[in-house]
Each structure stands twice: as structure tokens, then as C-alpha cells.
């Protein structure tokens, strides 16, 4: 069932629940090589907020989705 949009739909609905609970912004940090995850987050409304960077947990690209923008 890969590539059918289930991941993006799940993430989008989870974000909607967090926004309903008054979260102003949601962030995520997929590995820069994980193109499937990055695309799923983009389909769920996230945008890239940084260039790939080193974190103490490994390489990551920071992504964000704001409640109102």
C-alpha cells in the first residue's frame, strides 16, 4: 500500500487534532535522504524550514506546518 497517500492522510488528520487543541505550529525532522517521508509531509501541509543539518540525533531537514498561515 506504499505510494497511496495513506501516510500523508494520517499525518494531516493528526495535525488537525493538534491544531484543534490550540497548537500554533507543528514540526518534524525527517532524514534528508528519506524522500518518501518528506513528500508525505509536504502533502500533509508541511513546508521545509531549513537546509539539511546535523543534529545530535543525526542528519535532519526541519519542516513546519502552521495552524494559520
C-alpha positions in Angstrom: 0.0 0.0 0.0 3.0 2.3 -0.4 2.5 5.4 -2.5 -1.3 5.5 -2.0 -1.3 8.6 0.2 -2.2 6.9 3.5 0.8 8.3 5.4 0.0 11.9 4.3 -3.6 11.5 5.2 -2.7 10.1 8.7 -0.3 12.9 9.4 -2.8 15.6 8.1 -5.5 14.2 10.5 -3.1 14.1 13.4 -2.2 17.7 12.7 -5.8 18.7 12.6 -6.3 17.2 16.1 -3.3 19.1 17.4 -4.5 22.4 15.9 -8.0 21.8 17.4 -6.2 21.5 20.8 -4.6 25.0 20.1 -1.2 24.0 18.9 0.1 27.0 16.9 2.7 25.1 14.9 3.9 21.5 14.4 7.4 20.5 13.4 9.0 17.3 12.1 12.6 16.4 11.2 12.9 13.6 8.6 16.3 12.5 7.4 17.3 14.4 4.2 17.6 11.1 2.2 14.0 10.0 3.2 12.3 11.4 0.2 9.1 9.4 0.8 8.7 10.9 4.2 9.5 14.4 3.0 6.9 14.2 0.2 4.3 12.8 2.6 4.8 15.6 5.0 4.6 18.1 2.1 1.3 16.6 1.0 0.1 16.9 4.6 0.8 20.7 4.5 4.4 20.9 5.9 7.0 23.1 4.3 10.8 22.9 4.5 12.1 25.3 7.2 15.9 24.6 6.9 18.6 23.2 4.8 19.8 19.7 5.9 21.7 19.9 9.1 23.5 17.8 11.7 21.6 17.3 15.0 22.6 15.2 17.9 20.2 12.5 16.6 21.7 12.6 13.1 21.1 14.5 9.9 17.7 16.1 9.5 15.7 18.6 7.4 13.4 20.7 9.6 9.8 21.0 8.4 6.9 23.0 9.8 3.2 23.4 9.5 1.5 26.4 11.0 -2.2 26.5 12.1 -2.8 29.8 10.4 -0.7 31.0 7.5 
